Amino acid sequence: ALLERGFTIASIVTCGIMLSIGTFSFVTGVKLWKKDRRAVRLATTFFYVMMVISSVVAITGFASAMATSESTAAQQGSSLVGSGIEIFMIQLVWLLYLRKSVRVKNTYQLAGEM
């Protein structure tokens, strides 16, 4: 039914991925807010997943930019590379914060776990 209305399989998959990321992000945020002991581990998993996704975005953008001679498509591919790298770096900073922060250890009572 959705395919008959002009939706492509790629757009449906993309929506599913975005919905999953949003749900994972929301659940992680709530657990962090409630200071659940397992929240830091869940957040770490979330950031690793996002790093993988951002790497795929960057590689896809690079491949599409290299595979075309059209300037618009190449610009879009280059934009994806930049976005993927930016997202990757943001996740890396958060991972380092969660692993090294004394405040995180104290807030979530993680003595000796990090």
N, C-alpha and C positions, 0 to 999 in steps of 0.2 A: 504494500500500500504506500509506504513512504517513497519507494523507488519510483512509483508511478507519478508522484507529485513533484518530481524534479530533484529529489535528494539523490546524491551519489553515495555509493558505498563508503568512499573516503570521508565524506562529510558526516555520515552517520557514525563511523568509527571515531573520527575526531571529536564529535560531541560526546561519545561514550567515554573517551579518554579524559576529556576536560571535566566531565561530571565526576568521574572517579577521582581525579586529582583534587577537585574542589571538596568532595566528601572527605577524602583522606586528610586534607588540610584542615577542614573544620573540626573533625574529630580530634586531630592532634592538638589544635589550638585549645579546645575545650579541656582536654586532659592536662595541658600545660597550665592553663588558668586555674584549674582545680588542684594543682600541685600533686597530681598523681605520680607516685614513684616511677611508674613505667613510662611516663610521658617523655622523658628524655630519650629513652631507647626508641620509642615510637617516632619522635621528631628526627632522630638520627637516621632511622630507616627512611622516613619521608624525604630527607635531604639527599640521601644516596639515590633514591628513586628519581628525584628531580634532576640529579646530576646525569644519570643515564639518559633520561628523556632529553635534557638539553644537549647532550652529546649527539644524540640521534638527530635532533633538529639542526645542529651545526653541520654535521656530516651530510645530511640531506640537502641543506642549503648550498654547501660547497659543491656537491655532486651536480645539482641542478644548474648552478652558475657556470660550471665547467662544461656542461653538456649542451649548452645553447649559445647561439651567436646573437640572439635577440637581446637588445639592451635592457628592456623592461624585465624580462625573465632573469637575466643575469643580475640586475639590481635587486630583485626580490630574493634571489638566492644568496647574494651577499648580505642582505638584511637579515636573513635567517641565520647565517653564520654569526653575525654580530650579536643577535639575540641569544643564540645558543651559548656563546661564550660568556655573555653577560649573566645569564641565568646560572651557568655553571659556577662562575666566580662568587656570586651571591650565596649560593648553597655552600660553597667551600668556606666562606667566612663564617656562616652560621654553624657549620660543623666544628670548626676550630673553636668558636665561642663555647659551644656546648661541651666540648671535651676539656678545655683549659680553664674555664671560668670557676673561680672559687665561689662566686655568688650562686651559680647553678648547683654546685655540689652542696652548698649549705641549704638552699631553698628546697631541693628535692631529696635531701638527706642521703647523698650518694657517697658516703665515706668509703674509700677504697675501691669503688666500682669504676672509676674513670681512668 
